[in-house]
Amino acid sequence: MNLFVHQNIVIHSLKVEGISNSSVLQIGSAGMIKPLSQLFNTGGFTLPAPPAEPLPEAVAPSLIPFIPLTPLHEPT
């Protein structure tokens, strides 16, 4: 049996709180989504990373501006 889905999706606003590794954000329908996780050690590291250092007191996390990683357009 063949199933054909025709969609027209208009998104005015989309807020994603967070996406982690191996997450899928799906909008609309898809025939099949196959999970895929790939981990590579391209740097040839053999030891664990050192622990992260705390931020200096002069730079509070609330003072760091939010800069989106994806270019966003201003609302119209």
Wavefront OBJ file of the C-alpha trace (Angstrom):
o trace
v 0.000 0.000 0.000
v 1.356 3.431 -0.935
v 0.508 6.388 1.279
v 1.119 9.872 -0.061
v 1.021 12.826 2.318
v 0.938 16.352 0.954
v 1.613 19.028 3.550
v 1.833 22.772 3.725
v 3.334 23.860 7.053
v 3.626 27.504 8.110
v 5.509 28.166 11.333
v 5.149 31.628 12.801
v 7.105 30.932 15.944
v 9.142 27.952 17.122
v 10.860 27.825 20.489
v 13.106 24.865 21.229
v 14.353 24.674 24.799
v 17.134 22.238 23.960
v 18.269 19.435 21.733
v 20.904 16.958 22.815
v 22.896 14.316 20.999
v 20.825 11.802 19.055
v 17.709 13.987 19.293
v 15.273 14.438 16.439
v 13.208 17.556 15.824
v 10.528 16.595 13.318
v 8.062 18.967 11.731
v 5.606 17.218 9.431
v 5.654 13.620 8.291
v 8.485 11.406 7.187
v 8.425 7.898 5.806
v 11.076 6.595 8.165
v 13.669 8.117 10.473
v 16.632 5.892 11.143
v 18.637 6.744 14.274
v 22.334 7.334 13.687
v 25.025 8.215 16.207
v 28.638 8.643 15.199
v 31.451 9.411 17.623
v 34.896 10.202 16.254
v 38.198 10.951 17.967
v 39.632 13.134 15.214
v 42.196 14.710 17.547
v 43.737 11.387 18.546
v 43.161 12.111 22.247
v 44.008 9.311 24.681
v 43.320 10.927 28.092
v 40.150 12.461 29.567
v 39.729 16.218 29.270
v 40.752 18.284 32.318
v 37.900 19.551 34.506
v 36.363 22.864 33.529
v 37.466 25.913 35.465
v 34.800 28.103 37.098
v 33.975 31.446 35.512
v 35.711 34.441 37.070
v 33.488 36.397 39.436
v 33.694 39.409 37.122
v 31.843 37.458 34.410
v 28.545 36.255 35.814
v 26.559 33.924 33.515
v 23.654 36.413 33.539
v 25.929 39.076 31.984
v 26.934 36.931 29.006
v 24.741 37.985 26.054
v 22.644 35.352 24.296
v 23.973 34.860 20.776
v 22.023 32.333 18.697
v 24.096 29.863 16.707
v 21.619 30.064 13.835
v 21.111 33.430 12.133
v 17.595 34.604 12.943
v 15.432 37.206 11.223
v 13.748 39.971 13.164
v 10.018 39.380 13.755
v 7.760 41.123 11.269
l 1 2 3 4 5 6 7 8 9 10 11 12 13 14 15 16 17 18 19 20 21 22 23 24 25 26 27 28 29 30 31 32 33 34 35 36 37 38 39 40 41 42 43 44 45 46 47 48 49 50 51 52 53 54 55 56 57 58 59 60 61 62 63 64 65 66 67 68 69 70 71 72 73 74 75 76
